[in-house]
Amino acid sequence: MKSLIPILLVFTLFTSCAFKSITRTKDLTYLESSSDLPEKQLNIFAPKKAQNAPVLIFIHGGSWNKGRKEIYDFMGSRLARRGVVTVIIDYPLAPDYLVPAMEKASARSVQWVQENIANYGGDPDQIYVSGHSAGGHLAALVAIKEEPWQELGIQNPLKGAILNDPAGLDWYWFLTERKEKYNAEDNYDAFTDKPEVWKEYSPIYFLGGKEIPLLLMEGEKTYPGIRLTVERFIKEAEEKGTDLTYSFYPKTKHIPMITQYFWTWSKGYKDVLGFVKKE
């Protein structure tokens, strides 16, 4: 029996998802340069020979002023090996652009995916959006608000949203009530110093109970600004009857909420894949 153990281990490795073939298509332009928006690209990771596979669009974090899509190639590859066509986008960053431009770009990326993802094996009727930190905020905006879709003249094509330790869910309250304690004005480069902008781009004020299903993942040891606004968001979602699933990560800090995706056995993958399968 002992002699079989090495053979079984090798067999398990070579038949695991880590060795499944995928295709990578990079730097596809989804947003053309215009008077108010810059040109932006996305990367696509797909299971080889995929057909009508679920699609996940990922929006990176970085306090709305830094980050780039290439950092998350590892996550795109791992999700593709688990059967999900994964799209990772770049978007306009502060201080050159403000949060309204970021919201527009995020919505445009979803529109592009709906129109083109079938060419890469994805199902345009099974599109999910996700983001970490500032990216979680942008994912929440396009998942919840109607205005971005009205501007594009289309119905919201998303089937669900996965918010990973999201920032900014109630930035109006946070920047108004807690800015002195937590140096919240550091985010003025993206949100300006205008309270009306803070409120217009705080997803909590657009909850109505009819939005698409949401999965909210929170680390126990995340930043106070995230913890406090997530708490307010969950309470408001419960009062409005929003379809919200909450997943708590004990002893987990903010950055490990995204770096956990280096390991395919992480709770993060279980949550994401379970949500996609359920919906």
Solvent accessible surface area in square Angstrom, and as a share of the most:
residue,aa,sasa,rsa
1,M,170,0.76
2,K,171,0.73
3,S,87,0.56
4,L,88,0.44
5,I,85,0.43
6,P,77,0.49
7,I,110,0.56
8,L,94,0.47
9,L,110,0.55
10,V,81,0.47
11,F,129,0.54
12,T,81,0.47
13,L,105,0.52
14,F,134,0.56
15,T,77,0.45
16,S,37,0.24
17,C,28,0.17
18,A,54,0.42
19,F,112,0.47
20,K,113,0.48
21,S,69,0.44
22,I,21,0.11
23,T,63,0.37
24,R,123,0.45
25,T,43,0.25
26,K,90,0.38
27,D,87,0.45
28,L,42,0.21
29,T,48,0.28
30,Y,16,0.06
31,L,1,0.00
32,E,121,0.54
33,S,78,0.51
34,S,62,0.40
35,S,125,0.81
36,D,71,0.37
37,L,3,0.01
38,P,26,0.16
39,E,83,0.37
40,K,47,0.20
41,Q,43,0.19
42,L,0,0.00
43,N,0,0.00
44,I,1,0.01
45,F,0,0.00
46,A,3,0.03
47,P,25,0.16
48,K,119,0.50
49,K,186,0.79
50,A,22,0.17
51,Q,155,0.69
52,N,106,0.55
53,A,12,0.09
54,P,32,0.20
55,V,1,0.00
56,L,3,0.02
57,I,0,0.00
58,F,3,0.01
59,I,1,0.00
60,H,1,0.00
61,G,6,0.06
62,G,20,0.19
63,S,46,0.30
64,W,5,0.02
65,N,54,0.28
66,K,117,0.50
67,G,28,0.27
68,R,132,0.48
69,K,7,0.03
70,E,62,0.28
71,I,88,0.45
72,Y,22,0.08
73,D,33,0.17
74,F,34,0.14
75,M,4,0.02
76,G,0,0.00
77,S,9,0.06
78,R,65,0.24
79,L,1,0.01
80,A,1,0.00
81,R,54,0.20
82,R,80,0.29
83,G,32,0.31
84,V,4,0.02
85,V,0,0.00
86,T,0,0.00
87,V,0,0.00
88,I,0,0.00
89,I,0,0.00
90,D,23,0.12
91,Y,2,0.01
92,P,1,0.01
93,L,44,0.22
94,A,4,0.03
95,P,105,0.66
96,D,121,0.62
97,Y,66,0.25
98,L,71,0.35
99,V,0,0.00
100,P,39,0.25
101,A,12,0.10
102,M,0,0.00
103,E,12,0.05
104,K,61,0.26
105,A,0,0.00
106,S,0,0.00
107,A,1,0.01
108,R,79,0.29
109,S,0,0.00
110,V,0,0.00
111,Q,36,0.16
112,W,42,0.15
113,V,0,0.00
114,Q,66,0.29
115,E,119,0.53
116,N,38,0.20
117,I,0,0.00
118,A,67,0.52
119,N,119,0.61
120,Y,60,0.23
121,G,10,0.10
122,G,2,0.02
123,D,21,0.11
124,P,41,0.26
125,D,114,0.59
126,Q,49,0.22
127,I,0,0.00
128,Y,1,0.00
129,V,0,0.00
130,S,7,0.04
131,G,0,0.00
132,H,6,0.03
133,S,13,0.08
134,A,0,0.00
135,G,0,0.00
136,G,0,0.00
137,H,0,0.00
138,L,0,0.00
139,A,0,0.00
140,A,0,0.00
141,L,0,0.00
142,V,0,0.00
143,A,3,0.02
144,I,12,0.06
145,K,4,0.02
146,E,117,0.53
147,E,79,0.35
148,P,7,0.04
149,W,9,0.03
150,Q,123,0.55
151,E,113,0.51
152,L,41,0.20
153,G,65,0.63
154,I,52,0.27
155,Q,160,0.71
156,N,48,0.25
157,P,20,0.13
158,L,9,0.04
159,K,71,0.30
160,G,0,0.00
161,A,0,0.00
162,I,0,0.00
163,L,0,0.00
164,N,2,0.01
165,D,0,0.00
166,P,0,0.00
167,A,8,0.06
168,G,0,0.00
169,L,0,0.00
170,D,0,0.00
171,W,12,0.04
172,Y,67,0.26
173,W,42,0.15
174,F,8,0.03
175,L,0,0.00
176,T,64,0.37
177,E,108,0.48
178,R,75,0.27
179,K,60,0.25
180,E,140,0.63
181,K,141,0.60
182,Y,63,0.24
183,N,95,0.49
184,A,3,0.02
185,E,67,0.30
186,D,105,0.54
187,N,21,0.11
188,Y,60,0.23
189,D,45,0.23
190,A,0,0.00
191,F,0,0.00
192,T,27,0.16
193,D,92,0.48
194,K,105,0.45
195,P,62,0.39
196,E,115,0.51
197,V,27,0.16
198,W,9,0.03
199,K,89,0.38
200,E,72,0.32
201,Y,28,0.11
202,S,0,0.00
203,P,0,0.00
204,I,11,0.05
205,Y,83,0.31
206,F,55,0.23
207,L,8,0.04
208,G,49,0.47
209,G,25,0.24
210,K,196,0.83
211,E,27,0.12
212,I,30,0.15
213,P,26,0.17
214,L,1,0.00
215,L,5,0.03
216,L,0,0.00
217,M,0,0.00
218,E,15,0.07
219,G,1,0.01
220,E,77,0.34
221,K,112,0.47
222,T,12,0.07
223,Y,120,0.46
224,P,49,0.31
225,G,8,0.08
226,I,6,0.03
227,R,101,0.37
228,L,26,0.13
229,T,0,0.00
230,V,1,0.01
231,E,110,0.49
232,R,88,0.32
233,F,0,0.00
234,I,31,0.16
235,K,126,0.54
236,E,45,0.20
237,A,0,0.00
238,E,127,0.57
239,E,119,0.53
240,K,93,0.39
241,G,54,0.52
242,T,14,0.08
243,D,75,0.39
244,L,39,0.19
245,T,52,0.30
246,Y,89,0.34
247,S,12,0.08
248,F,89,0.37
249,Y,9,0.03
250,P,81,0.51
251,K,164,0.69
252,T,26,0.15
253,K,123,0.52
254,H,8,0.04
255,I,95,0.48
256,P,56,0.35
257,M,0,0.00
258,I,11,0.06
259,T,44,0.26
260,Q,22,0.10
261,Y,7,0.03
262,F,93,0.39
263,W,122,0.43
264,T,37,0.22
265,W,183,0.64
266,S,13,0.08
267,K,82,0.35
268,G,0,0.00
269,Y,0,0.00
270,K,137,0.58
271,D,29,0.15
272,V,5,0.03
273,L,36,0.18
274,G,38,0.36
275,F,9,0.04
276,V,12,0.07
277,K,181,0.77
278,K,128,0.54
279,E,47,0.21
